[in-house]
């Protein structure tokens, strides 16, 4: 039986959030580097998560729409491969809409463990899942899934642990880091575990750049929101409107690069407790990289998974080969 919960109550959140000073340290490190950057995980506070949810509904953003079509067409087969009594762990769960479809088809899932750095969307999604699936134990974790995470122990012993990682977020990792991340996920699942992961595929420049720089400017607002966070949470002196969003497909690296481009010469000042402010000068046109999104071929991602010690059990793609979902097995 799942743990008892008062009707209408929210599932308790396990707090694995990183040291709050880590944000400042990451900002200082990224802005001090020769190629200036900010970690893309900081795009996702409450406002960032809401903006990203809007992005997923845009005409230009094919990824969500195509992945949905793959999931709807093949979810019964996916659920059959995952088997009964799974504990489903989702990295970067957000609103977790796709997960509901998977859970509806699973045979007697033991627990759902959503993990996200944005606490408010995590709490809201966990409460919705607890209401929608009253017999399912929901164990949300507020934390950074790119680091070591201790999973909560469900009341019932699962037959296997499964990581669900839709949306092609794996593309935000540099290639070597992607393999290392998959290896850590495999270790988290344990022998006999499995991963179900969305992977965006290489395609033409125009389609990719439109997906990451929409006509309405929603992605631009999402990108600049990281500067809003710097100002609000760290007291950084920066004008978000002094930077414009740009998305460029780097064909040789097979990745989209999201840039914040300085509109003019300016200085960003970062307060450091107990020390003088750190100043970072920008020339007009100088950039801060906020995200890389790598695109894969199916053989290319297969090689990455095998480097991580995983076995590719099945791959599903749409008819246009725009997107894929991989079923990866952890050897017993």
KEBARO-816155 format. One record per residue: x, z, y of N, C-alpha, C, CB in turn. Coordinates in steps of 0.2 Angstrom, whole numbers, plus 5000, padded with zeros to 4 digits. Atoms other than C-alpha are relative to their C-alpha. Glycine has a CB too. Example, Ala and Ser with C-alpha at 12.3 -4.5 7.8 and 13.67 -1.06 7.14 Angstrom:
2
500450004994506250394978500450005006499550065000 499649994994506850364995499650035005500249935002 
! end
This chain:
332
500450004994500050005000500450005006499550065000 499650004994500649975018499950075003499749945005 500149934997500850125029499450005004500650015005 500650004996499350185037500150005007499650074998 499950004993499050155055499350015003500249935002 500649984997497650215066499749935003500150055006 500350064998496350075070500149995008499350004999 499850024993496849985086500650025003499450045005 499349984998498550065087500549944999500250064996 499450055000500149965090500550024995500349995007 499549985004501449955077500650035004500349944996 499449974997502950065081500649955000500250074997 499450054999504449965088500750044999500049975007 499449975001506150005081500549975005500349984993 499650024995507349995095500849994998500050065006 499350025002508949905091500349965006500149964994 499850044994509249845109500750025002499550025006 499349994998511049825115500150045006500349935001 499849964995511949935127499849965007500850015000 500250044994511149895144500549985005499650055005 499450034996512849875152500349944997500650055000 499850065003513149735140499849935004499749994993 500250064995512149615152500549995005499350025003 499550004995513349655166500649974998500150065004 499450025003514849635155500049924998500250044994 500050075001514249465149500049955006499449994995 500050044994513849405166500749995003499550035005 499450004997515549455173500549954995500350075000 499650045004516449375158499849925000499950024992 500250074999515449205159500249975007499350004999 499950034993515649185178500850005001499750045005 499350004999517549225176500349954996500350074998 499750065005517849085163500149945004499649994994 499950064997518548925168499449955001500649964997 500750045000516948835163499550065000500049964993 500549944999515648955170499449994996499950015007 500650005004514249005159499650075000500149984993 500449945001512849135156499749994993499550015005 500350005007512249175138499349985000500150064996 500650025000510649085134499550054998499949944996 500549945002509849245127499750035006500350054995 500249964994509649315144499549955004500650015005 500550034997508449175148499350034998500049924998 500649975002507149275139499850075001500049994992 500449944998506349415148499349995000500350035007 500750015000504549435150499849935003499650055003 500150064996504449295163500349944997500250005007 499750065003505649185154499649984993500750024998 500450015006504649205138499349965001499850064996 500650034998503049155147500149935002499650045006 499950074998503849005155500249964994500650005005 499850045006504548945138499449994996500550044995 500650015004502848965130499649945004499550065000 500350054996502248845144500449934998500050015007 499650065001503648725140499849974993500850024999 500150025006503148715122499349965000499950064995 500650045000501448635127500149945005499550055003 499950064996502248505138500049934996500650015005 500050065004502048325133500749984999499749945005 499350025001503948295135500350044994500450015006 499749955005504348445123499749984993499950075003 500250025006504148355107500150054994500349944998 499849965006504948495096499550044997500650045003 500549965002503548615095499449964996499750045005 500550055002502248475092500249974993499849955005 499850035006503248395078500150054995500749965001 499949945006503748555069499450024998500450065003 500749985002501948605069499749954995499550005006 500250055004501548445061500350004993500149925002 499649995007502848475047499750064997500850005002 500349935003502248655044499349994998500050055006 500750015002500448605043500049964994499649975006 500050045005500848465031500350034993500449935001 499649985005501948565020500050074999500749985000 499949935000501648745022499850034993499550035005 500149985006500848765005500650004995499449964997 499450005004502348704997500650055002500349925000 499549954997503448815008499950074997500050005007 500249935002502448965003500150014992499350015002 499950005007502548914985500850024998499849944996 499349995001504448904986500350075001500449955004 499849934998504649074995499750054995499750015007 500249965006503549154981499650065003500650024996 500449944998502549314981500450065002499650024994 499849944998502849484989500749995004500250054994 499550014996504049425002500050055006500049935003 500049974994504649525017500349945005500550065000 499950054996504649395031500450035007499449965002 499749984994505949425045500149945005500850034998 500050064995505849315061500550025005499349985002 499650004994507249295073499749975006500749974998 500250034994506749275091499349985000500449945002 500750015003504949295086499549975006499750064998 500450024994504149265104499250014998500149935001 500749995002502249235101499950004993499649955004 500050015007502549195083499449974997500050074997 500650045002501149075082500149964993499849955005 499950035006501948975068500150044994500749965001 500049955005502249125058499450024997500450075002 500649985002500449165057499849954994499550005005 500250055005500148995048500450014993500249935003 499649995006501549035035499750064997500750015002 500349945003500849215032499449994997500050055005 500650025003499149145029500049974993499649965005 499950035007499849045014500450044995500349935002 499549965004501049175007499550044995500550045004 500349965005500549264991500250075001500149974993 499949924999500349454995500750025003500150034993 499449984997501749465008500050085001500049965007 499949925000502449645009500050025007500650024996 499949984994502949655027500249945005500550065001 499850054995503249555043500550045005499449965004 499549964995504849605054500249955005500650024996 499850044994504849515071500650035004499449985004 499549974997506449535080500149965007500750004996 499950034994506649495099500350045005499249975002 499649974995507649535114499550025006500549965003 500549994995506049535125499550054998499749935003 500449955003505149695122499249995001500250075003 500750004999503449665130499749944996499949985007 500350055005503049495121500050024993500449935001 500049985007503649575105499550054998500750034999 500649955001502449725107499349964999500050055005 500650045000501049605111499949964994499949965006 500150045006501349495096499950044994500649954999 500149965006501549635084499350035000500550065001 500649985000499949705089499549954998499850035008 500450055002499049545087500049994993500249935004 499950015007499749525070499750064996500849994998 500349955003499249695065499350005000500250075003 500850015000497449655070499849944995499849995007 500250065004497449485062500250014992500449945002 499849985007498349545045499950074999500649964999 500149935000497649715043500350034994499350025000 499649975006498449735025500749995000499749974994 499350015000500149685031500450055004500149925003 499649954996501449805037500449965005500550044995 499650044994502149745054500550055002499549985005 499449964998503849815058500449975005500450024994 499650034995504449755075500650035002499649995006 499349974998506249775080500249975007500549984995 499850024994506749765098500849995000499850045006 499350005000508549695098500249935000500250034993 499750065000509749555098500249984993500750005005 499950035007509749455082500649974999499449964998 499450035001511349375085500650054999500249965007 499649945002512149545082499850034994500150055006 500349975006512049655067499450045001500650054997 500649975000510349715064499850044994499449955001 500249965005509749855053499249994999500150085001 500750015001508049805045499650074998499949954995 500449945002506649935044499849994992499450015004 500150005007506249985026499250004999500350064996 500750005001504449935021499850054995499749934998 500249955005503350055011500049974993499250025002 499950035006503249924997500649964999499449954999 499450035001504749854989499949925000500450024993 500150075001504849664992500449974994500249975007 499750045005505249534979500649975003499549954997 499550034997506349444991499950015008500149934998 500050004993506849445009500149935003500550055003 500050074998506549285019500150005008499349964998 499950014993507149235036499749945002500850005002 500450064997505949125046500349995007499350015000 499750014993506849045061499849935002500850004999 500250064998505848905068500249985007499249995000 499850024993506048805084500649975002499950065004 499450034999507748735082500550055004500049945003 499649954996508548895090500750004997499750075000 499450005003509948875078500549955004500049974993 499650044996510548735090500350035006499549945002 499749974995510948855103500750034999499650065003 499449975002512448915093500549945000500050034993 499550055001514148825094500149994992500750025003 500050025007514448735077500350064995500349944998 499749955004515648865070499650075000500750025002 500449945000514549005076499450004997499950025008 500650015004513048925068500150024993499749935001 499949995007513848935051500150084999500749964998 499949935001514349115054499450045001500550035006 500649974999512649165060499649994993499649975006 500450015006511849085044500350044995500149934998 499749955006513149185033499750075001500749995001 500349934999512549345042499350004998500150025007 500750005002510749295039499950004993499649945003 500050005007511049265021500250074997500549954997 499949935002511849435020499550055001500750025003 500649964998510349515028499549994995499749985007 500550025005509249425015500250034993499949934999 499749985006510349475001499949954994499650074997 500050055005510549384984499349994998500450034994 500750025002509049284979499549995006499750054996 500450014994508449284997499949925002500350045006 500150074998507949125007499950005008499449974997 500150014993507949055025499549945000500649995003 500450064998506648935032500149995007499250014999 499750014994507348855047499949935003500850025000 500250064997506848725060500749975003499550015006 499450044997508248595065499849945003500549994994 500250064997508048465078500649954999500050025008 499650065002508848295074500249965006499649964995 499750054995509948175084499549955001500749974997 500450064998508948045094500249985006499250035000 499850034994508947945109500150055006499649945002 499849964994509648015126499350015004500549965004 500549994995508047985136499550054997499649935001 500449965003506948075124500250085000499849994992 499749935000508148225123500050035007500750004997 499949984993508448235142499350025003500349955004 500749994997506548225146499750074997499549944998 500249945003506248365134500250065003500150004992 499749944997507348485143500049995008500850004998 500150014993506948425161499449975001500649965003 500650025000505148405162499849985007499550044997 500250034993504248315177499650065004499549954999 500349954997503248475181500550055003499550044996 499549954997504848575184499950074996499950015007 500149935003504348715171500750024997499549994994 499349985003506048705162500550025006500349944996 499549984995506948715179499850075002499849955006 500249934999505948875183500350054995499350015001 499749975005506448935166500750025000499849974993 499349994999508248905169500250045005500349935001 499849964994508348975186499750084999499649985006 500249935001507449135180500550054998499450004994 499549965002509049195173500450035006500649964996 499749984994509649205191499650065003500149955005 500549954997508049305196500250064996499349984998 499849945004508549425182500650035002500149994992 499349974997510349445189499850045006500549955001 500149964993509649495206499650064999499649955004 500449955001508249605199500350064996499449984997 499749955005509149695185500750035002499949984993 499349994999510949695191500250015007500549964996 499949994992510749695210500549945002500350065001 499650064998511749525210499749975007500149954994 500250034994511749445227500149924998500550015006 500150075002511149265222499449975002500249994993 500650034998509849145229499949954994500149965007 500250045005509049065214499849935002499450024996 500150074997508448915225500649975002499550015005 499450044998510248875229500349974994500550055003 499850045006510448805212499449964997500250054994 500550045003509548665204500149994992500049935003 499950015008509248635185500249934999499350024997 499850075003510048485176500150014993500649985004 499950015007509948435158500349944998499350014996 499650065002511248315151500150004993500750005004 499850015008511448245133500749985000499549954997 499350015002513248255128500049964993500550065000 500150045006513248115115500650014995500049925002 499449995005515048145108499950074997500650005004 500149945003514548325105499450014997500150065005 500749995003512748295100499750065002500149994992 500449944998512048425111499849995007500550065001 500350004994510948445126500450065004499250015000 499749954996511848545140499550025006500749985003 500449984994510748645153500550035005499550054998 499649974995511648675169499650025006500449945003 500249984993511248765185500549985005499950085001 499550034995512048665199500050025007499949925000 500049984994512548735215499949955005500750045002 500250054994511648645230500550005006499350025002 499650004994512948705242500650054999499650035006 499549955001514548805244499750075001500649995005 500349945000514148985241500450054996499350004997 499649955004514749155234499450044997500450055005 500449955004513849265221500450064999499849974993 499749945000514249445222499750044995499950045007 500349965006514049555206500250075001500349974993 499849934999514049745209500250034993499450045003 499749975006515149845197500050075002500749974998 500049934998514750035197500750035000499650044995 499449974999516250125203500649965002500250044994 499450044998517249975208499749955006500249954994 500350054995517149845222499649944997500649975004 500450055003515949705220500549944998499549975005 499750055003516549555210499749935004500049994993 500250064997516449385220500249944996500350005007 499950065003516249215213499849945004499650004993 500150054996516449065224499849944997500649995005 500250065003515548905220500049945006499250004998 500150064996515748735228499449964999500649954999 500650045001514348615230500149964994499849955007 499950045007514048525213500350044995500449945002 499749965006514848665203499550034996500550065003 500549985004513948715188500150074996499949944995 500049955005513448865177499649974994499750075003 500450025006513048815159499650064997500649984995 500549955002511548915153499849994993499450005004 500250015007511248835136500349934998499249995000 499850065004511948715123499449994995500750004997 500550015006510648645111500349944996499349985003 499750055004511548555097499449964996500550034995 500450045004510648415088500449984993499749945004 499650015007511048385069499749934997499950064996 500250055005510948245056499850054994500549954998 500149965005510248305040500650024995499449974995 499349995003511948285031500450055004500349944999 499649954995512748375046499850074999500049985007 500249935000511648525045500150034992499350015002 499949985007511748525026500750034999499949944995 499349985001513648545027500150075004500549955004 499949944996513448685040499750064995499650005007 500349955004512248775028500550024994499349984997 499649995006513448755013500650045002500249934997 499449964998514948815023499850085001500249985007 500349934999513848975026499950034993499450015004 500249975006513648995007499349994997500250074999 500750015002511848935006499949944996499650005007 500250065004511048804995499449975003499950024992 500650044997509848675002499649994994500349945004 500550015006508348684991499549945002499650064999 500550054998507148565001500149995008499350034998 500050024992507148475018499349965001500649965002 500650044998505548415026500149975007499350055000 499950034993505548295041499349965001500649955000 500550044998504248195051500149934999499850025007 499950075001503948015049500549965004499449965000 499550034995505047975064500750035000499750005007 499449975001506448085058500350035007500649954998 499849964993506448185075500150074999499449995005 500049935001506348355067500050014993499550045004 500049985007506648445051500050074999500749974996 500049935002506348605042500450014993499250034999 499649995006507648665029499850074997500750015002 500149945004507248785015500750014996499549994994 499349985002508948875011500050064995500550015006 500049955005509248984996500750045000499949984993 499449955001510449134995500250004992499950075003 499849995007511349124978499950074997500749974998 500149935003510849264966500750034998499549994994 
! end
